[in-house]
Amino acid sequence: MLRVEDPKFLRGQGCFVADISLPGELHCVLVRSPHAHARIRRIDKTAAAASAGVVAVFSGADLAQDKVGPMAPLWAIATSDGKPMAEPPRWALARDVVRHVGEAVAAVIAETRAQAQDAADLLDVDYEQLHSVIDGRAAMEAGAPQLHEMAPDNVCFRFARGDTAAVTKAFANAPHTVGLDLVNGRLIGAAIEPRAVLADGGAGKLTLYCSTQVPHHIRRNVTEQLRLPQTAIRLIAPDVGGGFGYKGKHYPEETIIAWAALRLRRPVKWVASRSECFLSDYQGRGHQTRAELAFDGDGHFLALRVDTVANIGAYVSTFGAGIPSAIYCALLAGVYRTPAIMVQSTGVFTNTVPTDAYRGAGRPEACYVLERLADEAARKLGMDRAEIRRRNLVPNEAMPYKTPIGPTYDCGDFPKVFARLTEIAGYKGFAKRQAAAARTPKRRGFGFACYVESSGVAPSRFAAALGARVGFFEAASIRVQADGSVQALLGTHNHGQGHATTFAQIIASRLGVPMASVEIIEGDTDQVPYGSGTFGSRSIAVGGSALDRAAEKIIDKGKKIAAHLLEASAADITFGEGNFTVAGTDRRVTLREVARVAHHPTSYPADMELGLQDSAVYDPSSFAWSNGVHACEVEVDCDTGVVSVVNYWAVDDIGTVINPMIVDGQITGGIAQGLGQATREHCVYDPANGQLLSGSFMDYAVPRANDMPDIVSELDESQPCTHNPLGAKGCGEAGSIGAPAAIVGAVLDALRPLGVTDIEMPLTPERVWNAIRAAVRG
């Protein structure tokens, strides 16, 4: 089934926020701090306000005068001692102090964008520079610059899971242990469409157009800050050109533009430049980890100990505290049976852009820790890396399997998936390929990555117990029109996932209607039911399940109408392929006929409401546990340090597959981003002054088409999710979870004969070449 939404975009008929223009709209340019840490002594608006075309110049003092509140995160983590995390106020426009380069200090609004930009250059801001810190561990040291009074030592939270006593005992008695210091560097999302906001603040209700993945969340955040009822804002998220998680969070610009439009009673528009994206878009990862594994002489894992410092940036962003704590820590059992586990994550403030979700959001970091440790344990024992994994995989017969750190996997055949991966990758023949390469200037290596993914985010009650301030349920409404065509309205949001196709496939399958007669509506809070949006590989597993339940309600009502029309008992009516049939007979009516009667009744049950529409809400009872194994083969040119990924294989269990082509695209896209993290992408700040050094695509390298390897991808549907009606699990983040660990493992495998034991991501030619030279010299 081809994607039905693609022709629109291929013809250039998409409608993004930047494409929308309203009569009389004004344009906003934000003045951003050039300093990582500074006190604002004075803002002189005189010259800027007098510039041609300028309508207003606003600072934090103006928002304070209107009592605009702080930006509240939607996940507040409880610390290990039960106290709340440090939650310093964050203002849409800085008040008194700026804490990262790029923090907005003023908004200049003019008749044209060019006029606003010219005036912004005239704004005179007097800063008193303060010392800054950009490294997570350094931020906790004595004498480090303090960002917030309420966060001593710059610590936002300390989060722990597991059994300290059991782990300590296991390490004390273990025949073997290994330990690694690992860095999961910062990443920049770099979606093809920069963020944008347009607010229509004329008479009546405020309409806010926003390039977001989570329309209802943003409406809630903005209305809370502006002290308005949620019904006061209609938020529309039109076409969005990629999100990757970081567009699913609340940003200052959404509040600034909404407030300015209300204040000026005119439409106000802001579209980020690419430079602004680098300075202000939430970044991902940013972990420094000490990880240790205890194991016996046969390679069986005995205990795991992980201590991570997560650099969360200058403020707590929307889910910025939840990802490196509740989400990341819960994944550190992986696919392995490890009897005792203890993990701790410390969130630390630094003078950098806040971190939040980026494709994978905690799962790639956990996978990287576990897979690097597995390789290191195999090396110490002289054991094959595939064999040590096989010996520790949770077997299928152990399902449901409760991990030592809380989560329970409902299903999954990890050994089967692993065996299939090694088969399609030709792993048994790799030693010959590696030996042949050793006779050339290039070296070959093979890398594995086994992963589990907590797709769907979390059951609402469970997330609330861990500090989430929103539910993670999803809602869907179905309207069957009088002619049998169908509209489905959902709180999810499509920004590349193919919802118009997959959701329509679910409806077509359940109701027996043609795909062409189904319309999917998302992204408008005045039209669709409340929903959590699209992130965390949740749309099919959670949104699709809500849609399935709504379809079941439509069928149930249709059976009652059909029974009336066919003069039969509703209990005797069956439904399939678009027909309501009296069981055991050939008497039937179509869904279209039932819909026509429901809207234009000539004969209709007296006690039944007219129309054929219904809604459903689905809150998952547990995570949908996607899992899989990724592997790759690389060539490393020892003369240049260039890494080439020559082959890549993936076997993924994502439960029931709705559309294989879309799944293949999701997995391939994730692999591309994982390859970028492993070999190219690195967000770099100057430790001396907190300046962003990778502030453009000249300095921040995303993969290109010719960097991508041949990919062989297979799906295992033998283990559908046991607790949602579709049996679906998430697929959107699989590639980004597995690829970094597989690629780094492969490069280290290639270079281990030369004495190279570790290289920090990204594995750029310079880093690889230097590691080879250091090993040869040393």
TILOTI-101940 format. One record per residue (C-alpha): x, y, z; residue in three letters. Coordinates in steps of 0.25 Angstrom, whole numbers, plus 2048, in hexadecimal, padded with zeros to 3 digits. Layout:
XYZALA ...
***
This chain:
800800800MET 80780D7FBLEU 806819805ARG 7FA821801VAL 80082E806GLU 80C82F7FEASP 8068357F1PRO 8038417F8LYS 8118437FCPHE 81783F7EFLEU 80F84A7E8ARG 8138547F2GLY 8058567F7GLN 809854806GLY 80585F810CYS 80F86281BPHE 80E86D825VAL 81787681CALA 80E874810ASP 80287B818ILE 80088A817SER 7F589181ELEU 7F089F81APRO 7F88AA822GLY 8028A0828GLU 80E8A582FLEU 81C89F830HIS 82489C83CCYS 83389B83DVAL 83989684ALEU 84589C850VAL 84D891857ARG 858891861SER 86789185BPRO 86B88C869HIS 86A87E870ALA 86888587DHIS 866893880ALA 85E89D889ARG 8558A7881ILE 8588B4886ARG 8508BD87CARG 8488BC86FILE 8478C9867ASP 83C8C885DLYS 83D8D6858THR 8448D484BALA 83D8C7848ALA 82F8CC84BALA 8318D9842ALA 8368D0836SER 82D8D082AALA 8218C782AGLY 8238C3839VAL 8168C1840VAL 81B8BC84EALA 8288B8855VAL 8258AE861PHE 82E8A986CSER 82C8A0878GLY 8278AC880ALA 81B8AE877ASP 81789F878LEU 8198A1887ALA 8108AD887GLN 8058A4881ASP 80889988BLYS 80C88F881VAL 810883889GLY 81D87A887PRO 81E86E87EMET 81A862886ALA 820854882PRO 816849880LEU 81F83F888TRP 824841896ALA 82D83689BILE 82E8338AAALA 83C8328AFTHR 8428258B5SER 83F82B8C3ASP 83082E8BFGLY 83283D8BELYS 82D8448B1PRO 8378488A7MET 83C8568A6ALA 83385D89DGLU 83886B89BPRO 82F875893PRO 831876885ARG 82B88287ETRP 82888486FALA 83089086ELEU 83C891878ALA 83A899885ARG 84789E88CASP 850892888VAL 85388A87BVAL 85887C87CARG 85C87786EHIS 86087D861VAL 85487F859GLY 84A882865GLU 84088C860ALA 84089A867VAL 8378A285EALA 82D8A1853ALA 82D8AC848VAL 8208AC840ILE 81F8B4833ALA 8178B5826GLU 8218AC81FTHR 82B8A2823ARG 8378AB81DALA 8328B7825GLN 8328AE832ALA 8408A982FGLN 8458B782DASP 83F8BC83AALA 8448B0841ALA 8528B483DASP 8508C1844LEU 84B8BC852LEU 8558BF85CASP 8578B5867VAL 8618B7872ASP 8668AA878TYR 86F8A6884GLU 87689A880GLN 87688E88ALEU 87E88288AHIS 878876883SER 879867883VAL 87585E878ILE 87A85087DASP 871848885GLY 87B84288FARG 88284F890ALA 875856894ALA 87584E8A0MET 8838518A5GLU 88685A8B0ALA 8878698ABGLY 88086689EALA 87787289APRO 8698708A0GLN 85D872896LEU 8528728A0HIS 8518758AFGLU 8478698B1MET 85185F8ABALA 85D85E8B3PRO 8698588ACASP 86085A89FASN 85984D8A2VAL 84A84C89DCYS 84883E8A2PHE 84E8318A6ARG 8468258A1PHE 8498168A5ALA 8438098A2ARG 8477FB8A6GLY 84D7F38B2ASP 85A7F98B7THR 85D7EE8C1ALA 85B7E38B7ALA 8647EA8ADVAL 86F7ED8B7THR 86F7DE8BBLYS 86F7D98ADALA 87B7E18A9PHE 8827DD8B6ALA 8817CF8B2ASN 8817CF8A3ALA 88D7C889CPRO 88E7D3891HIS 88A7E1890THR 88B7EC885VAL 8897FB886GLY 88880687BLEU 88781587BASP 87E818870LEU 87982586AVAL 86C827862ASN 86E83585CGLY 86484085AARG 85C83F84DLEU 85484A845ILE 84784683FGLY 84984D831ALA 83B84A82CALA 83984F81DILE 82F85A822GLU 83386482CPRO 82A867838ARG 81F872835ALA 81387883DVAL 808881837LEU 7FE887841ALA 7F188E83DASP 7ED897848GLY 7E289E842GLY 7D489F847ALA 7CF89284DGLY 7D6885850LYS 7E688584ELEU 7EA87B843THR 7F8876845LEU 7FF86F839TYR 80B86883ECYS 81585E838SER 813854843THR 811845845GLN 808847851VAL 7FD85184FPRO 7F584F85CHIS 80184F865HIS 80685D85FILE 7F8862860ARG 7F885E86FARG 806864871ASN 80387286BVAL 7F5874871THR 7FB87087FGLU 80687B87DGLN 7FC885878LEU 7F2882883ARG 7E787E879LEU 7DD873878PRO 7E286886EGLN 7D686B865THR 7DB879863ALA 7E5874859ILE 7E386C84CARG 7F1866849LEU 7F386183BILE 7FF858837ALA 7FE858828PRO 809850820ASP 81584F828VAL 82384B821GLY 82884282AGLY 828842839GLY 83183783FPHE 82C83984DGLY 83284784FTYR 82684E848LYS 81D847852GLY 82185085ELYS 81D85E863HIS 82686985ETYR 826878862PRO 82287D855GLU 815877856GLU 81187F862THR 81888C85DILE 81188C850ILE 803888856ALA 805893860TRP 80A89E856ALA 7FE89B84DALA 7F489D858LEU 7FB8A985DARG 7FC8B084FLEU 7EE8AA84AARG 7F58A683DARG 7FB89A837PRO 80989883BVAL 81388E834LYS 820888837TRP 82887E82EVAL 83687A833ALA 84287B82BSER 84B86F82AARG 855876833SER 84A87883EGLU 84786983DCYS 855866841PHE 85487084CLEU 84786D852SER 84185F84EASP 842855859TYR 84D84C858GLN 84E83D85BGLY 857833863ARG 86283A86AGLY 86682E874HIS 87382B87BGLN 87281D881THR 87B814889ARG 876805886ALA 87A7F888CGLU 8767EA88ALEU 8797DE893ALA 8797D088CPHE 87E7C288EASP 8887B9887GLY 87D7B487DASP 8797C2879GLY 86C7C3881HIS 8687D1886PHE 8677D2895LEU 8667E1898ALA 8657EE891LEU 8697FC897ARG 867809890VAL 869817894ASP 86582288ATHR 86783188BVAL 85C837881ALA 85F84587CASN 85184B87CILE 855859878GLY 85286687EALA 843863882TYR 83A857883VAL 833856876SER 82584F874THR 82A840875PHE 838844878GLY 83983D886ALA 831831883GLY 83982C877ILE 84682A87EPRO 84082588ASER 83381D88AALA 83481987BILE 84381687ATYR 84580F887CYS 839806884ALA 840801877LEU 84D7FD87DLEU 8497EE87FALA 8487ED870GLY 8467DF86AVAL 84F7D9874TYR 84C7D1881ARG 8557D888BTHR 8517D4899PRO 8557E18A0ALA 8557EF89AILE 8577FD8A1MET 85680A898VAL 85781889CGLN 855824894SER 859832898THR 85383E890GLY 85C84A890VAL 85A85888CPHE 86485E882THR 86586B87AASN 86086486DTHR 853863866VAL 84985A86EPRO 84984B869THR 83C843867ASP 83783885EALA 83F835851TYR 83B828849ARG 83D81D853GLY 83D826860ALA 84481D86AGLY 843810863ARG 85081285APRO 858816866GLU 85480A86EALA 856801862CYS 864807860TYR 86880486EVAL 8647F686ELEU 8697F2860GLU 8777F8863ARG 8787F0870LEU 8747E3869ALA 87F7E585FASP 8897E986AGLU 8857DC872ALA 8877D3866ALA 8947D9864ARG 8997D7872LYS 8957C8871LEU 8997C6863GLY 88B7C285FMET 8847C5852ASP 87B7D1854ARG 86F7CA84EALA 8707BF858GLU 8717C7864ILE 8647CE860ARG 85D7C185DARG 8607BC86BARG 85A7C7871ASN 84E7CA869LEU 8407C9870VAL 83A7BC86BPRO 82C7BC865ASN 8277B386FGLU 82A7BD87AALA 8207C6875MET 81A7CE87BPRO 8277D2881TYR 8297DC88CLYS 8367E388CTHR 83E7E6899PRO 83B7F5897ILE 82C7F5896GLY 8267F3888PRO 8207E6883THR 8217E2875TYR 8147DB870ASP 81A7D4864CYS 8267D285BGLY 82E7C7855ASP 83C7CE857PHE 8447C1853PRO 83C7BF847LYS 83E7CD842VAL 84D7CC845PHE 84F7BF83EALA 8487C4831ARG 8517D1832LEU 85E7C9832THR 8587C0827GLU 8557CB81DILE 8617D3820ALA 86A7C781DGLY 8717C882ATYR 8777BA829LYS 87F7BF81DGLY 8847CC823PHE 8917C7828ALA 8957C481ALYS 8917D2815ARG 8987D8820GLN 8A57D081EALA 8A57D480FALA 8A37E3812ALA 8AF7E281CALA 8B87E080FARG 8B47EE80BTHR 8B67FC811PRO 8A77FA816LYS 8A27F2821ARG 8947EC823ARG 88C7EB82FGLY 87E7E6833PHE 8757EC83EGLY 8687E7845PHE 85E7EF84CALA 8527E8853CYS 8477F1858TYR 83A7F385FVAL 8317FF85EGLU 826804867SER 81D80985CSER 81181085EGLY 81881886AVAL 810813876ALA 80381087CPRO 7FD81D882SER 7FD818890ARG 80B812890PHE 81081F88AALA 809828894ALA 80F82089FALA 81D823899LEU 81A832898GLY 81383488BALA 80983F88BARG 80183B87FVAL 7FA82E87BGLY 80082686FPHE 7F282086APHE 7ED82385DGLU 7DF826857ALA 7D882384AALA 7CB827844SER 7C4820838ILE 7B9826830ARG 7B281E825VAL 7AB82781BGLN 79E824815ALA 7A581F808ASP 7AE816810GLY 7BA81E80FSER 7C281F81CVAL 7C982A824GLN 7D282782FALA 7D7831839LEU 7E382F842LEU 7EC83684CGLY 7F9831845THR 80083983BHIS 80683582EASN 81483B82AHIS 819830821GLY 814823827GLN 80982081DGLY 7FD821826HIS 7F482481AALA 7F7817815THR 7F980E821THR 7ED813829PHE 7E481281CALA 7E980481BGLN 7E4801829ILE 7D7807826ILE 7D6800818ALA 7D97F381ESER 7CF7F482AARG 7C47FA823LEU 7C57F4815GLY 7C580280EVAL 7CE806802PRO 7DB80D806MET 7D78197FDALA 7CB81C805SER 7D281E812VAL 7D782B817GLU 7E182D823ILE 7E083A82AILE 7EB83E834GLU 7F284A83AGLY 7E685483DASP 7E385584BTHR 7D585A848ASP 7D284E83FGLN 7D8842845VAL 7D783C853PRO 7E183E85DTYR 7EE83685BGLY 7FC83585FSER 802837851GLY 80C82F849THR 81A82B850PHE 82081F856GLY 81C81584CSER 80D816850ARG 80481A845SER 80080C840ILE 80180584EALA 7F980F855VAL 7F281884BGLY 7EF80C842GLY 7EA80484ESER 7E0810851ALA 7DC810843LEU 7D9801843ASP 7D180284FARG 7C980E849ALA 7C780583DALA 7C17FA846GLU 7B780384CLYS 7B380783EILE 7B17F883AILE 7A97F6847ASP 79F801844LYS 79F7FD836GLY 79B7EF83ALYS 78F7F5842LYS 78A7FD836ILE 78C7F182CALA 7847E8836ALA 7797F2835HIS 7797F2826LEU 77B7E3825LEU 7707E082FGLU 77A7D8837ALA 7817D8845SER 78D7E0846ALA 7947D484CALA 7927CD83FASP 7997D7837ILE 7A77D5832THR 7B07DF82BPHE 7BB7DD821GLY 7C07E4814GLU 7B67EF815GLY 7AA7E7817ASN 7A07E4823PHE 79B7D6821THR 7917CE828VAL 7997C282DALA 7967B5825GLY 78F7BC81ATHR 7927C580EASP 7897D0813ARG 7927DD814ARG 7937EC813VAL 7A07F4810THR 7A67FE819LEU 7A380880FARG 794805810GLU 79580581FVAL 79B81381FALA 791818815ARG 78681481EVAL 78D81982BALA 78D827824HIS 78082781CHIS 77781D824PRO 76A81781ETHR 76B80B828SER 77480D834TYR 774807842PRO 76C81184BALA 776810857ASP 78381384FMET 78A82084BGLU 78A82483DLEU 798825836GLY 7A381B835LEU 7AF82083DGLN 7B681D849ASP 7C3820851SER 7CD818859ALA 7D881A862VAL 7E4810864TYR 7EE81186FASP 7F880686EPRO 7F97FC87ASER 8087FB878SER 8137FE86EPHE 8137F8861ALA 8207F1861TRP 8277F2853SER 8347EB852ASN 83E7E6847GLY 84C7E4843VAL 8547ED83AHIS 8627EA834ALA 86B7F082ACYS 8797ED824GLU 8827F9822VAL 88F7FC81BGLU 899805821VAL 8A480B819ASP 8B080B822CYS 8B7816819ASP 8AC82081ATHR 8A381C826GLY 89781C81DVAL 88C812821VAL 88380C817SER 87780481BVAL 8767FA810VAL 86A7F1814ASN 85F7F381FTYR 8557E9823TRP 8497EA82CALA 83F7E0832VAL 8347E883AASP 8287E3842ASP 81E7EE841ILE 8127E5843GLY 8077E6839THR 80B7ED82CVAL 8017F6826ILE 8097FB81AASN 8177F4817PRO 81B7FF80EMET 81980A818ILE 820802823VAL 82C800819ASP 82D80F817GLY 82C812826GLN 837807829ILE 84080D81ETHR 83E81B823GLY 842817831GLY 84E81082CILE 85281C825ALA 851825831GLN 85881A839GLY 86481A82FLEU 864829830GLY 86682883FGLN 87181D83EALA 879823833THR 876832830ARG 86D83A83AGLU 872841846HIS 86D84D84DCYS 87A854852VAL 87A86085CTYR 88786885FASP 88A86486EPRO 891872870ALA 88587A86DASN 87987186AGLY 87887685BGLN 87286B852LEU 87D867848LEU 87485E83FSER 86A86983CGLY 86886682DSER 86885A823PHE 87685F820MET 87A85A82EASP 86F850831TYR 86F844827ALA 86383C824VAL 86483081CPRO 86283180DARG 85C827804ALA 869821800ASN 86D81E80EASP 86181480FMET 86480580EPRO 85C7FB808ASP 8527F7812ILE 84B7E9813VAL 83F7EA81CSER 8367E0821GLU 82A7E082ALEU 8267D5834ASP 8177D5837GLU 8167C983FSER 8157D084CGLN 80A7DA84CPRO 8087E3858CYS 7FF7DC861THR 7F77E8867HIS 7F37F185CASN 7E87ED852PRO 7F17EE846LEU 7FD7E684BGLY 8057F2847ALA 8127F784CLYS 81A804848GLY 82480483DCYS 82881383BGLY 834813844GLU 83A805841ALA 845809838GLY 84A815840SER 84B80B84CILE 853800846GLY 85C80783CALA 86580F845PRO 86980384DALA 86A7FA841ALA 873803839ILE 87C807845VAL 87D7F8848GLY 8817F583AALA 88C7FF839VAL 8927FB846LEU 8927EC842ASP 8997F1835ALA 8A47F883DLEU 8A57EF849ARG 8B17E7842PRO 8B87F5841LEU 8B67F7850GLY 8AB80184FVAL 8A17FF85BTHR 89880B85BASP 894817852ILE 88A821857GLU 87F82484DMET 87E82A843PRO 88882183CLEU 88D82C832THR 89982982APRO 8A2832833GLU 89E82A83FARG 8A081D839VAL 8AD820833TRP 8B2826840ASN 8AE81A847ALA 8B581183EILE 8C281983EARG 8C181984EALA 8C080A84EALA 8CB808845VAL 8D481184CARG 8D180C859GLY 
***
